[in-house]
Amino acid sequence: DSGVTQTPKHLITATGQRVTLRCSPRSGDLSVYWYQQSLDQGLQFLIHYYNGEERAKGNILERFSAQQFPDLHSELNLSSLELGDSALYFCASSGDQETQYFGPGTRLLVL
Amino acid sequence: QKEVEQDPGPLSVPEGAIVSLNCTYSNSAFQYFMWYRQYSRKGPELLMYTYSSGNKEDGRFTAQVDKSSKYISLFIRDSQPSDSATYLCAMGNTDKLIFGTGTRLQVFP
């Protein structure tokens, strides 16, 4: 157990809908990273937050947004969902901004 | 060209074999190099971490980094069926990591 929690574990929704994925980092970790993992793309970095501030963006679509709250938990919002958004979404946390510890992931299926 | 290249495998070896997993990269600015293990679409688990050229050993695992060649390796000694998983190399800096696509390893009894 990495100490990073993610909810929900599974999510099934329809195209055009909006969902929110939640991540709680390890105790004391200020950094949260979001990743998308699909079968044909591997693990893709989406965005990094440090203590509530956005630090880096990767291949994150404009339909996706994230934030980190004062209690350090983070949410990833996915809107206008498309079939191709079906994937595993992981968050990771870090205390030293070097080693990242991953949560169990949220499996999203868009029908 | 991808920033990080990793042979997807699959790699199938008998129990007890020495396994060599490799990645190449193109960005000389990468500061940190890591190996993660991922079991059947679960969260990646950090195995090894280094930020310098040379070898780092932890039990049956040895990570090797050659910055001059932009090449990293993970060696697994005395491989076990429980090592069967996908191994992901990752490298980057404090803001983000770039992952390889992963190598599927199967160790058969």
Boltz contact constraints between the chains, C-beta under 6 A:
constraints:
  - contact:
      token1: [A, 42]
      token2: [B, 101]
      max_distance: 6.0
  - contact:
      token1: [A, 43]
      token2: [B, 99]
      max_distance: 6.0
  - contact:
      token1: [A, 45]
      token2: [B, 96]
      max_distance: 6.0
  - contact:
      token1: [A, 48]
      token2: [B, 95]
      max_distance: 6.0
  - contact:
      token1: [A, 48]
      token2: [B, 96]
      max_distance: 6.0
  - contact:
      token1: [A, 55]
      token2: [B, 95]
      max_distance: 6.0
  - contact:
      token1: [A, 56]
      token2: [B, 95]
      max_distance: 6.0
  - contact:
      token1: [A, 56]
      token2: [B, 96]
      max_distance: 6.0
  - contact:
      token1: [A, 88]
      token2: [B, 41]
      max_distance: 6.0
  - contact:
      token1: [A, 90]
      token2: [B, 43]
      max_distance: 6.0
  - contact:
      token1: [A, 97]
      token2: [B, 94]
      max_distance: 6.0
  - contact:
      token1: [A, 98]
      token2: [B, 32]
      max_distance: 6.0
  - contact:
      token1: [A, 99]
      token2: [B, 49]
      max_distance: 6.0
  - contact:
      token1: [A, 102]
      token2: [B, 43]
      max_distance: 6.0
  - contact:
      token1: [A, 102]
      token2: [B, 44]
      max_distance: 6.0
  - contact:
      token1: [A, 103]
      token2: [B, 43]
      max_distance: 6.0
  - contact:
      token1: [A, 104]
      token2: [B, 43]
      max_distance: 6.0
  - contact:
      token1: [A, 105]
      token2: [B, 43]
      max_distance: 6.0
